[in-house]
Amino acid sequence: MASLFSVDTNKSIKLNRYNTYIRKVNSSTKLIAASSKLFYGIIILTFGLLICSFIINHFLLISNQHCCRLFSFGGGAAWEKKVRHSSIPKKINGKVVLVTGAAGFVGSHCALALKKRGDGVIGIDNFNSYYDPSLKRARQELLAKHEIFIVDGDINDIDLVNTLFDFVPFTHVLHLAAQAGVRYAMENPLSYIQSNVNGFVNLLEIAKSANPQPAIVWASSSSVYGLNTKVPFSENDRTDQPASLYAATKKAGEEIAHTYNHIYGLSLTALRFFTVYGPWGRPDMAYFFFTKDMIQGKPIKVYVSDKEVARDFTYIDDVVKGCLGAIDTAEKSTGSGGKKRGPAQLRVYNLGNTSPVSVKKLVVILENLLNIKAKKNLIKMPRNGDVPFTHANVSLAYRDFGYRPTTTLSSGLRKFVKWYLSYYGMQART
Ligand SMILES: O=C(O)[C@H]1O[C@H](OP(=O)(O)OP(=O)(O)OC[C@H]2O[C@@H](n3ccc(=O)[nH]c3=O)[C@H](O)[C@@H]2O)[C@H](O)[C@@H](O)[C@H]1O
């Protein structure tokens, strides 16, 4: 019994030891499993955190860049709201148009006309001091009353223009921002390259990458006909004899337009404006400063040449109709995101008045309207970029969008003088 008992006791001790051993093994296996779970957990968590922080950083960077872009030109939520509000068309299928140079003479008139017929319009203008910026600010105020927002900035500012295209799917760009004036090119040649070449290329670069690509209608100039003697000037006449750097940059613009049309499928229409005049006009133009000088009793220089010096002066309302006609008949660009998908429209039109008037006659009309005798100094036309004569054949613009100028120089100048006297707070002389 005793031995039996001792055998049983040994067995049970061994069993106990065995059980203890198994428990130890089990618990260490559990420990190893738990530790490896913990280990993998930590690794997954670390990777998770790394990925999260990468994503958060990425978004912070983008929004930071976005904010920097906005704030670099005084943007922000209010700015963004104005941009969006101004660009929304008020009619079904209305166009969404970016007007560059919107505080300028032709730009402000076109922006108003587009808005009045229900299109969405955003302007951009750098308000430079080539002529009195207060006139540009007054045009801006006028446009603001019609809920048109003009962004204060330069077409050479890539971030700004890109941001506008990020916010707004422009269907059209009416590109009128330019360094104008034929004579000033001798004083400040680089300003012409900066605006008319660099600025245009910058805009085209952004437009070609935009999705959708807008159709572009832009201001070329009658000055591209340069020293041509065959009149009237037709679009297929030679344009390789520019008389001024201004003319040369406009001609360059036409060639650049061809390139962007060819490579990227941008729809491009150049409008060759012929000495546009009228209310809210440009103080650097002869009809404007002749009026000012005559009222102030100052002498005016009237250029004379072997042939009569004359211009195909074109009234602003006629030019606006031409611009809108060109926009309405512009076909869509064919590319998207920088890739051409098919041939696109490339056009050039004269927008003139088809009846040239001599500068001497212009002075006589002003004398009659102002009731002032001008103190004229007749000066032989200096070699300063001027050409003696311009005369437009507009049959192409008539055929394609019914362009038909209807304003004579006398009736157009009458409206200009009325505006001039009222804007500068003067009374007409009787
Ligand atoms: O159609 C264009 O492509 C250009 O039109 C305009 O240029 P122009 O036609 O030269 O207008 P503008 O300067 O008003 O001179 C008018 C006349 O006055 C004569 N003129 C001028 C000055 C002067 O002191 N005396 C004078 O006789 C002068 O000889 C000329 O015969 C735009 O400015 C230009 O930006 C561009 O758009």
The ligand as an SDF file (V2000), in Angstrom:
LIG
                    3D

 37 39  0  0  0  0  0  0  0  0999 V2000
   -4.5690  102.1780  -84.9690 O   0  0  0  0  0  0  0  0  0  0  0  0
   -3.6360  101.8360  -84.3060 C   0  0  0  0  0  0  0  0  0  0  0  0
   -3.1350  100.7490  -84.4480 O   0  0  0  0  0  0  0  0  0  0  0  0
   -3.0020  102.7620  -83.3530 C   0  0  0  0  0  0  0  0  0  0  0  0
   -3.8870  103.8600  -83.1390 O   0  0  0  0  0  0  0  0  0  0  0  0
   -3.3590  104.8850  -82.3390 C   0  0  0  0  0  0  0  0  0  0  0  0
   -2.1920  105.4030  -82.9360 O   0  0  0  0  0  0  0  0  0  0  0  0
   -2.3300  106.6220  -83.9350 P   0  0  0  0  0  0  0  0  0  0  0  0
   -3.1680  106.2860  -85.0860 O   0  0  0  0  0  0  0  0  0  0  0  0
   -0.9560  107.0940  -84.2210 O   0  0  0  0  0  0  0  0  0  0  0  0
   -3.1640  107.6700  -83.0490 O   0  0  0  0  0  0  0  0  0  0  0  0
   -2.7370  109.0570  -82.4060 P   0  0  0  0  0  0  0  0  0  0  0  0
   -1.5270  108.9030  -81.6030 O   0  0  0  0  0  0  0  0  0  0  0  0
   -3.9330  109.5740  -81.7320 O   0  0  0  0  0  0  0  0  0  0  0  0
   -2.4090  109.9540  -83.6550 O   0  0  0  0  0  0  0  0  0  0  0  0
   -3.4290  110.2850  -84.5890 C   0  0  0  0  0  0  0  0  0  0  0  0
   -2.8840  111.1790  -85.6530 C   0  0  0  0  0  0  0  0  0  0  0  0
   -2.4870  112.3970  -85.0660 O   0  0  0  0  0  0  0  0  0  0  0  0
   -1.1680  112.7390  -85.4950 C   0  0  0  0  0  0  0  0  0  0  0  0
   -0.5180  113.4730  -84.4090 N   0  0  0  0  0  0  0  0  0  0  0  0
   -0.2350  112.8750  -83.2460 C   0  0  0  0  0  0  0  0  0  0  0  0
    0.3560  113.5750  -82.2170 C   0  0  0  0  0  0  0  0  0  0  0  0
    0.6700  114.9250  -82.3870 C   0  0  0  0  0  0  0  0  0  0  0  0
    1.1920  115.6300  -81.5000 O   0  0  0  0  0  0  0  0  0  0  0  0
    0.3480  115.5010  -83.5740 N   0  0  0  0  0  0  0  0  0  0  0  0
   -0.2340  114.8250  -84.5910 C   0  0  0  0  0  0  0  0  0  0  0  0
   -0.4790  115.3690  -85.6600 O   0  0  0  0  0  0  0  0  0  0  0  0
   -0.5140  111.4090  -85.7900 C   0  0  0  0  0  0  0  0  0  0  0  0
    0.5160  111.5820  -86.7240 O   0  0  0  0  0  0  0  0  0  0  0  0
   -1.6790  110.6190  -86.3400 C   0  0  0  0  0  0  0  0  0  0  0  0
   -1.7790  110.8400  -87.7020 O   0  0  0  0  0  0  0  0  0  0  0  0
   -3.0380  104.3490  -80.9790 C   0  0  0  0  0  0  0  0  0  0  0  0
   -2.4440  105.3470  -80.1910 O   0  0  0  0  0  0  0  0  0  0  0  0
   -2.1330  103.1420  -81.0580 C   0  0  0  0  0  0  0  0  0  0  0  0
   -2.0050  102.6050  -79.7610 O   0  0  0  0  0  0  0  0  0  0  0  0
   -2.6600  102.1200  -82.0220 C   0  0  0  0  0  0  0  0  0  0  0  0
   -3.7460  101.4630  -81.4700 O   0  0  0  0  0  0  0  0  0  0  0  0
  1  2  2  0
  2  3  1  0
  2  4  1  0
  4  5  1  0
  4 36  1  0
  5  6  1  0
  6  7  1  0
  6 32  1  0
  7  8  1  0
  8  9  2  0
  8 10  1  0
  8 11  1  0
 11 12  1  0
 12 13  2  0
 12 14  1  0
 12 15  1  0
 15 16  1  0
 16 17  1  0
 17 18  1  0
 17 30  1  0
 18 19  1  0
 19 20  1  0
 19 28  1  0
 20 21  1  0
 20 26  1  0
 21 22  2  0
 22 23  1  0
 23 24  2  0
 23 25  1  0
 25 26  1  0
 26 27  2  0
 28 29  1  0
 28 30  1  0
 30 31  1  0
 32 33  1  0
 32 34  1  0
 34 35  1  0
 34 36  1  0
 36 37  1  0
M  END
$$$$
